[in-house]
């Protein structure tokens, strides 16, 4: 999976530089450490769900848990990369497609 993610990042996607940098950060910091050893053909929704449970328990550099918005952006990066793998015929379906993340608490007025 790690090699596939790196290949996807290296391909010309026609996206803005800042978006590409965000994708690269998500891949380097979260996706490869959690899913890098799993073969793309063996990746399941269970693997993805376990990764997001672990990410939900992780702390950022300020000692706070990752926000729901950060988890959504990481999931978006994973979905985009897996959708490309589906388009290329490397996998049949996207394991991150129907994933539900925990809801973020709404601030009180």
RADABEL-V484488 format. One record per backbone hydrogen bond with DSSP energy under -1.0 kcal/mol. CO is the residue of the C=O (numbers start at 0). NH is the residue of the N-H. Records with the same first field share a line. If there is no record, write none. Layout:
# RADABEL-V484488
CO=NH, NH
This chain:
# RADABEL-V484488
0=4
1=5
2=6
3=7
4=8
5=9
6=10
15=19
16=20
17=21
18=22
19=23
20=24
21=25
22=26
23=27
24=28
25=29, 30
26=31
29=33
30=34
31=35
34=37
35=1
38=41
43=47
44=48
45=49
46=50
47=51
48=52
49=53
50=54
51=55
57=65
59=62
63=59
66=70
67=71
68=72
69=73
70=74
71=75
72=76
73=77
74=78
75=79
76=80
77=81
78=82
79=83
80=84
81=85
82=86
83=87
84=89
85=88
93=96
